[in-house]
Amino acid sequence: MTATEKITVRMIMPDRWLEHVVELPAGVSISEAKAVGIREMLQRTRDDPSDFYTEYEEREIVDESRSLEQVGVRQNGVLSIRAYDLGHHPRYRG
């Protein structure tokens, strides 16, 4: 697969029972895909993507600068977008 090929990705926010299917280039970063998913599922632009983390195959994607292709997202793969909360804090970046 090349970075310009399109991948159909199912994005879900399991805690909110939301889902959106989108076609993205394989070279798009996880952080960009996450921003699209948040905007489309929540239908607003005021949410800060850094308040959310992304999982693929039930594992958190630590480096969201990596592309869908680099992470191994396949056709019809599922990205879970979850809000940081009391049980899952964002990493300290100080």
N, C-alpha and C positions, 0 to 999 in steps of 0.2 A: 504494500500500500504506500502511496506517495502522500506527502503533506498536503497536496492540493485535492486529493480525492475526498469525497464527502462520506461522512459516517452518520447514520441515523442513530441518535442517542435518545433514550428515554430518561428524562430527568424527573426525579420524584422528591417531594418533601414529605417523608413518611409521618412526621409529627403533626402535619397539617392536612394530610390526606389529599395532597395536590400532585398532579402529574402533567408533564408537557413533553411532547415528542418533537424533536428538532433535528434538522440536517445541518451538520457543521463540517468544515474542512478538517481533515485528520491532523493538520498542523496547528490548529487553534489551541491555545493554552487552556489548562483546566480552570484557571482563574477567569478567563474570558467566557468560557462555557458556563461557569457558575454564575457569572453576572447576568448572562442571557437567561438562564433558568430562573433566577430570582426575579428578574424584571417580568418575565412572561407569566410565572406562576402567581406572583403576588399582585400583579397588575398595577405596579407603582414604581417610582424611580427613587424614592427617598431612602431605601434600605442600603446600608453599607455592606458590600460583599465580604469585608473582613470580619463581620459579625457572624459569618457562617463558615463551615468547613465542608469539604466534599469527600465522599467515600466512593470507592469502586470495589466491587466484590467484597463488600462489608469491611473494608479496611480504609482507614483515613489516608488520603493523599497528602503527604507532608509537604512536598514541593509542588505547589500549584502553578509554577512557571513551566512545568513540563507539559508537553502537548498530549492530546488524546492518544496519538499514535505511540508516543514514548511510554505512556502509562499502560498501553496494551488494550485500550478500549476497542472492542470489536463492533461490527454492525449490530444494531439493536441492543447495545450494551446499556447498562443502567448506572447513572450517576445519582447518588443520594446526596442531597444538600440539607444540612442540619445546622440549626442555630447553636452557637456556643451558649451554654447555660450553666446552672449550678453544678451539674454532674460532669460537664466537659468544658474545661476552661481553655481559652486560647493560650498558645505557648508564650512564655515571657520573652520579650524581645529587647530587654534593657541592656 
